[in-house]
Amino acid sequence: MSYIAARRVEEKERRRGEIVDAAERLYAEKGWDAVTMDQVARSARLSRALLYVYFRDKEELLFALGERAMQLQRELFTAAVARHVRGVDQVEAIGRAYMAYAETYPHYFDACARFHAHSMSPEPGSNEGACALAGDAVLGIVVAAIRAGIEDRSIRADIGDPMLVAVTLWAFTHGVIQLATTKGTELARFGISVPEFGAYSLQLMRSLTAPLTAG
């Protein structure tokens, strides 16, 4: 690639990043439903026409944000796993990291939820495809932790296919986070605090994956 061509690619990636940065700021401030492409263009100091050169619609922009959100998830999960040796501890650490992630980056959590809720048909090289691959990489970390736990016997050997277990634990934890986020008042009415709910959920998840003991 020539110097000029390389500079053009670099400039294109820089501008794309600035667009995603602008969209993320608005997302965090207003919520995704309130964000418009006009607002993103103004925030990124671009014309509306140029914005559509990079992203054909708002959904495409959400995919780019979802990819960024999942890349951060992957970094946080990798760091959580690195602090533990046993697989069961790694799985619990991932659960804690996911809950902290949702609390610290609620717009990222929402972006991931919106991406997974839509009907996917990703094409190679597309924003949707890149987001899907980033999500697969995150799930792969959970699968690896479960396999490690089965191998070191900190997770029950008969628990089943690690991918199925990973998806189930993801669904469980995701649901817990959504309930804690949206139904805190309702939980309090039952005499349950949000921190208590989160801690018990992790304890329950651990007990369900632990090896069976003879009774």
Stockholm file with secondary structure:
# STOCKHOLM 1.0

chainA/1-215         MSYIAARRVEEKERRRGEIVDAAERLYAEKGWDAVTMDQVARSARLSRALLYVYFRDKEELLFALGERAMQLQRELFTAAVARHVRGVDQVEAIGRAYMAYAETYPHYFDACARFHAHSMSPEPGSNEGACALAGDAVLGIVVAAIRAGIEDRSIRADIGDPMLVAVTLWAFTHGVIQLATTKGTELARFGISVPEFGAYSLQLMRSLTAPLTAG
#=GR chainA/1-215 SS CCHHHHHHHHHHHHHHHHHHHHHHHHHHHHCGGGCCHHHHHHHHTCCHHHHHHHCSSHHHHHHHHHHHHHHHHHHHHHHHHHTCSSHHHHHHHHHHHHHHHHHHCHHHHHHHHHHHHSCCCCCTTSHHHHHHHHHHHHHHHHHHHHHHHHHHTSSCTTSCCHHHHHHHHHHHHHHHHHHHHHCHHHHHHTTCCHHHHHHHHHHHHHHHHSCCCCC
#=GC SS_cons         CCHHHHHHHHHHHHHHHHHHHHHHHHHHHHCGGGCCHHHHHHHHTCCHHHHHHHCSSHHHHHHHHHHHHHHHHHHHHHHHHHTCSSHHHHHHHHHHHHHHHHHHCHHHHHHHHHHHHSCCCCCTTSHHHHHHHHHHHHHHHHHHHHHHHHHHTSSCTTSCCHHHHHHHHHHHHHHHHHHHHHCHHHHHHTTCCHHHHHHHHHHHHHHHHSCCCCC
//
